[in-house]
Amino acid sequence: MGFHYAHKPAGAGANWLADQVAGHRAVLVEFAQRGAPTCRLEEPVLVKILKRYANRLTVVQSDVDASPEDAAAFDVSAVPTFVLFVDGVEKGRLAGFQSVDDLTRALDAALPPPG
């Protein structure tokens, strides 16, 4: 299968992000701001995370400038913010720059074992 990474498409409905969270077993949502330097630094980190958790994790990105309603609905006040959902339930939240090791520790603690 490989990895799953989705950006909220322009014009997507207000429920798009909630549908992503509900529609996958494990979802890491990155709330980001396209022009923010810290958010740009996260891009290579997310590529490594996607490869490491292939077939176990969907990563979804929501741009807080394009979709402020998502940030409000999920109580996000800083970027980047990562929110992990397992079976639709929030299992963890990290704000600010996160290294591969930071995200790996959080994901390993919250994700069900592979298999």
C-alpha positions in Angstrom: 0.0 0.0 0.0 2.5 2.7 1.1 1.9 5.9 2.9 -1.1 8.2 3.0 -0.7 12.0 3.0 -3.6 14.4 2.2 -3.8 18.2 2.1 -7.2 19.7 2.5 -8.3 20.6 -1.0 -9.4 24.1 -1.8 -13.2 24.3 -1.5 -13.5 21.2 0.6 -16.5 21.2 2.9 -16.4 22.1 6.6 -16.6 18.4 7.5 -13.6 17.3 5.4 -11.2 17.1 8.3 -13.6 15.4 10.6 -14.4 12.9 7.8 -10.6 12.2 7.5 -10.3 11.6 11.2 -13.3 9.4 11.3 -12.5 7.5 8.1 -9.1 6.1 9.1 -7.8 3.9 11.9 -4.9 6.2 12.9 -4.6 9.8 11.7 -1.9 12.4 12.4 -3.3 15.9 11.6 -0.7 18.6 11.1 -2.2 22.1 11.5 0.3 24.3 9.7 0.7 27.7 8.1 2.1 27.5 4.5 4.5 30.3 4.9 5.7 29.7 8.4 9.4 28.7 8.6 8.9 26.2 11.3 6.1 24.5 9.3 8.4 24.3 6.3 11.1 22.6 8.5 8.5 19.9 9.3 8.2 18.7 5.7 11.2 16.4 5.6 10.3 15.1 9.1 6.8 14.1 7.9 8.3 12.3 4.9 10.3 10.2 7.2 7.3 9.6 9.5 5.2 8.6 6.5 7.7 6.0 5.4 8.3 4.7 9.0 4.6 4.2 9.6 3.5 3.2 6.1 0.2 1.3 6.1 -0.4 2.2 9.8 -0.9 6.0 9.7 -2.6 8.6 7.6 -1.1 12.1 7.7 -3.5 15.0 7.0 -2.4 18.6 6.7 -4.7 21.5 7.3 -3.5 25.1 6.5 -4.8 27.3 9.3 -4.9 30.3 7.0 -7.0 28.6 4.4 -9.2 26.8 6.9 -9.4 28.7 10.2 -12.6 26.8 11.0 -10.5 23.6 11.3 -8.1 25.2 13.8 -11.0 26.5 15.8 -12.9 23.2 15.8 -9.8 21.4 17.0 -8.8 24.1 19.5 -5.5 24.8 17.8 -3.8 28.1 18.6 -0.1 27.5 17.5 1.5 26.2 14.4 2.6 23.6 13.8 0.4 21.5 16.0 0.1 17.8 15.6 -2.9 15.9 16.8 -3.0 12.1 16.8 -6.3 10.3 16.5 -6.8 6.6 16.8 -10.3 5.3 15.9 -11.5 8.9 16.0 -10.4 9.6 19.5 -7.6 12.1 20.3 -4.6 10.3 21.7 -2.0 13.0 21.7 -1.1 16.5 20.8 2.2 18.3 20.2 2.8 21.9 19.4 5.8 23.5 17.9 8.6 22.0 15.9 8.9 18.2 16.4 11.8 16.1 15.3 11.5 12.6 13.9 12.4 11.2 17.3 9.8 13.4 19.0 7.0 12.2 16.7 8.2 8.6 16.8 8.0 8.5 20.6 4.5 10.0 20.6 3.3 7.7 17.9 4.8 4.6 19.4 3.1 5.4 22.7 -0.3 5.9 21.2 -0.6 3.7 18.1 -1.8 0.1 18.3 0.9 -2.4 17.5 1.4 -3.3 13.9 -0.4 -6.3 12.5 
